[in-house]
Amino acid sequence: MAIKTKTEIEKQADWIREQLSECVDLEDRQLSVNDKSAQLLFMKSVCDSNIIYRYVISPFFEIKDIKKFEDYVRSFPGEEVPKDQHKILSNMLKGYAAIFTEENIFVIQMKKVAGSAVTEATAEVNVQGSPDAFTENIEVNMNLIRHRYQTANLKAEIQVIGSLSQTNIALMYDSTKVDNQVLKELKKRLSDIEVDVLIAAGELEQKLSGRKLDIFPTSLVTERPDRMVKSISKGKIGVIIDKTKFAIIAPSIFYDFFSAMDDRIQLPLVGYFLKGIRYLGLTATLTLPAFYVAFSSYNPEILRVQVTLMIAGSRANVPYPAIMEVLFMLLMVEFLIEASIRLPKTIGPTATTVGGLILGQAATEAGLVSSIMIILVSAVAITNFVIPINMMNFTVRVLRYGFLALGFFFGLVGIVLGFVGLIAYLSELRSYNRPYFNVLADTDSRKGKTYG
């Protein structure tokens, strides 16, 4: 009895089976008709079985001719002819089905979309304008952008990052407005990233920044398609990441993190007023605790006598220095903020509100903190949340303790020196080789294009 030797196509199919031998979601089907057969391999977890049955299995038995079936498969929009068995395996893990006939191998896209539907933005809430937010599906996100930016100049390029996650990254930009030097620099940084798994936009933003000790974000992470579209129209680049609801805008400047989408809808004077309120809130949340410590410990003579006596009277029962009082209350506020984020939504607001009220009242009655300290900490917490972008919000929360330390060790002189050092640092900072600290003007003077 002659032993039938395996063809090269059969060997490749066996190699695929061997590589996926311990995968319970591997579907291996043999299709036979009129003494002709084909092998169908796909991963049930990433492929849509209903689509495969409707457009592959059912037509195979209806056509009943393997040559005509191959012609039919070639007409699929997502059909590819793989170069080797490694390419077949890679495509199958991405949501492709592999068809092995006696003479050819085909891979066709049958991806199962597991992302959620388009929902309202939750991290960047606005009063007016579109409520849409990005989803976990990169194709849906690209659709949300193209729906708002309908021009052939809007280009999209795909890269893959992550040796294990194989995360698709889409660069979207207006070819007539983008700064080609920034685009080249961004592509270079993406190509230099070596990571096994990439699952979050914030993780990619950190790797793109290039400087691990930076405290200020140089790229803006957003969930809003309208913000992304507005930025692209200003010559910026949108980085859309598959499997996450957030995208990256690069380059970004200091001004961008204090700009809300509502500002462009309001009347000009109202918009300027709102931006001024945010910068005022930034100054207050950074310096109020430091000023309290400086006035209490170093420079009480600067205040009016009545104010100085009021502060001294409220601290009469407090048994430790002002710095300990401030640190105690600030840390309590940090704990409440973290608890409100981590607790279930049904009990989070209630638990933190009740906890904050009881904590403040009990601490004042026990003489652990002064009544003025309660007012000051409340003002610090409120002013911190006027910043519309969470990335800058977290940065300010950390910087607050730096100013507090300067106020404790050097008084008002330390706070002033802290401001000078902060402005010097921001003036030196660059976002993709572009000036970062543009508070009032957001224009790239070299090209005459706005960057805000």
Buried (B, 14 or more C-beta within 10 A) or exposed (E): EEEEEEEEBBEBBEBBBEBBEEEEEBBEEEBEBEEBEBBBBBBBBBBBBEBBEEBBBEBBEEBEEBEEBBEBBEEBEEBBEBEEBEBBBBBBBBBBBBBBBEEBBBBBBBBBEEBEEBEEBEBBEBEEBBBBBBBBBBBBBBBBBBEBBEEEEBBBEEBBBBEEBBBBBBBBBBEEBBBEEBBEBBBEBBEEBEBEEBBBBBBBBBBBBEEEEEEBBBBBBBBBBBBBBBBBBBBBBBBBBBBBBBBBBBBBBBBBBBBBBBBEEBEEEEBEEBBEEBBEBBEBBBBBBBBBBBBBBBBBEEBEEEEBEBBEEBBEEBEEBBBBBBBBBBEBBBBBBEBBEEBEEEEBEEBBEEBBEEBBEEBBEEEBBBBBBBEBBBBBBEBBEBBBBBBBBBBBBEBBBBBBBBBBBBBBBBBEEBBEEBEEBBEEBBBBEBBBBBEEEBEBEEEEBBBB
